Amino acid sequence: MGNEHKPIDCEEVLRSLISYLDGELDKAATADIDHHLKHCRTCYSRAEFERHLTELSRKIGPSKAPAELRRRLARLVEGF
């Protein structure tokens, strides 16, 4: 009975993918996604892409936006 997984579709997996990769889901949800990823090549590929992108982002670290971009964003925000 411990090996039963709630069938989830690709949309559910993609909605929860970042939380899954960050280890923020409970054990049951994690197991359900693990099971889905073992059987769905499309979602598995997406998860691997996101995992590698996250690793790369962590290696690069935070960076400061160029001054002109910050000014443009500030003008956009002020317009709301």
N, C-alpha and C positions, 0 to 999 in steps of 0.2 A: 504494500500500500504506500510505502514511502517513495516509490518511483513514479507515482502518478503525477502528471503535469496538466495544468489547465491549458487547453488548446488556445493559443493566441494567434492573431493574424499579424501580417507584416506591419500594418498601420499601428497596432498597439506596440510592437517592438520598436518601431522608429520613434514613436512618441516618448518612449521611456529610455531610449538608447543612451543618452548622455548621463542620466541618473544611474543607469546600469553600469556604464563604464567607470563612473566615479565611485561605485560601490555604495550608493545611497539607497538601494532597494532592499526590502526584506528578503529573507531566504527563499520564500515561496515564489515571489516575483522573479528573483534572480534565477531560480531553477527553471521556471517557465521560459524565460528568455534564453537561457543556456540550451534548453531542449529545442526551441525553435531554431536557434542559430545552427545547431547540429544538422538540421534538416532543410534549411532554406539557404541556398547558396547566395541569393541576392542580398538578404539581410546580413549574412555572414560577411560578405564583401564590404558592405556599408559599415558594419561594426569595425572591421579591420582598418578601413580608411579613417574613420573617426578616431580610433585608438592611436594610429600613427600620427595623425594631425595633432592630437592632444599631447603626445610625447614630444613632438617637434616644438610645439608652442611652449611647453615647459622648459625645454632646453634653451630656446631663444630668450625666454624671459620677457618681462614687461618692457615696453619701450614707450617713449613719449611721442605723441603726435606732433607733427610739424606745426609751427605757430600759425601759418596761414589756414590750415585745416581747423585748428581750434577756433580761430576767429570766424570762419565760415559757419561752423557748428553753432557757435554762440549767437550769431545773427539769425540762424534758422530757429533756434530755441526761443529767442526773444520775440519772433514773429507769431508765436502761438499764444 
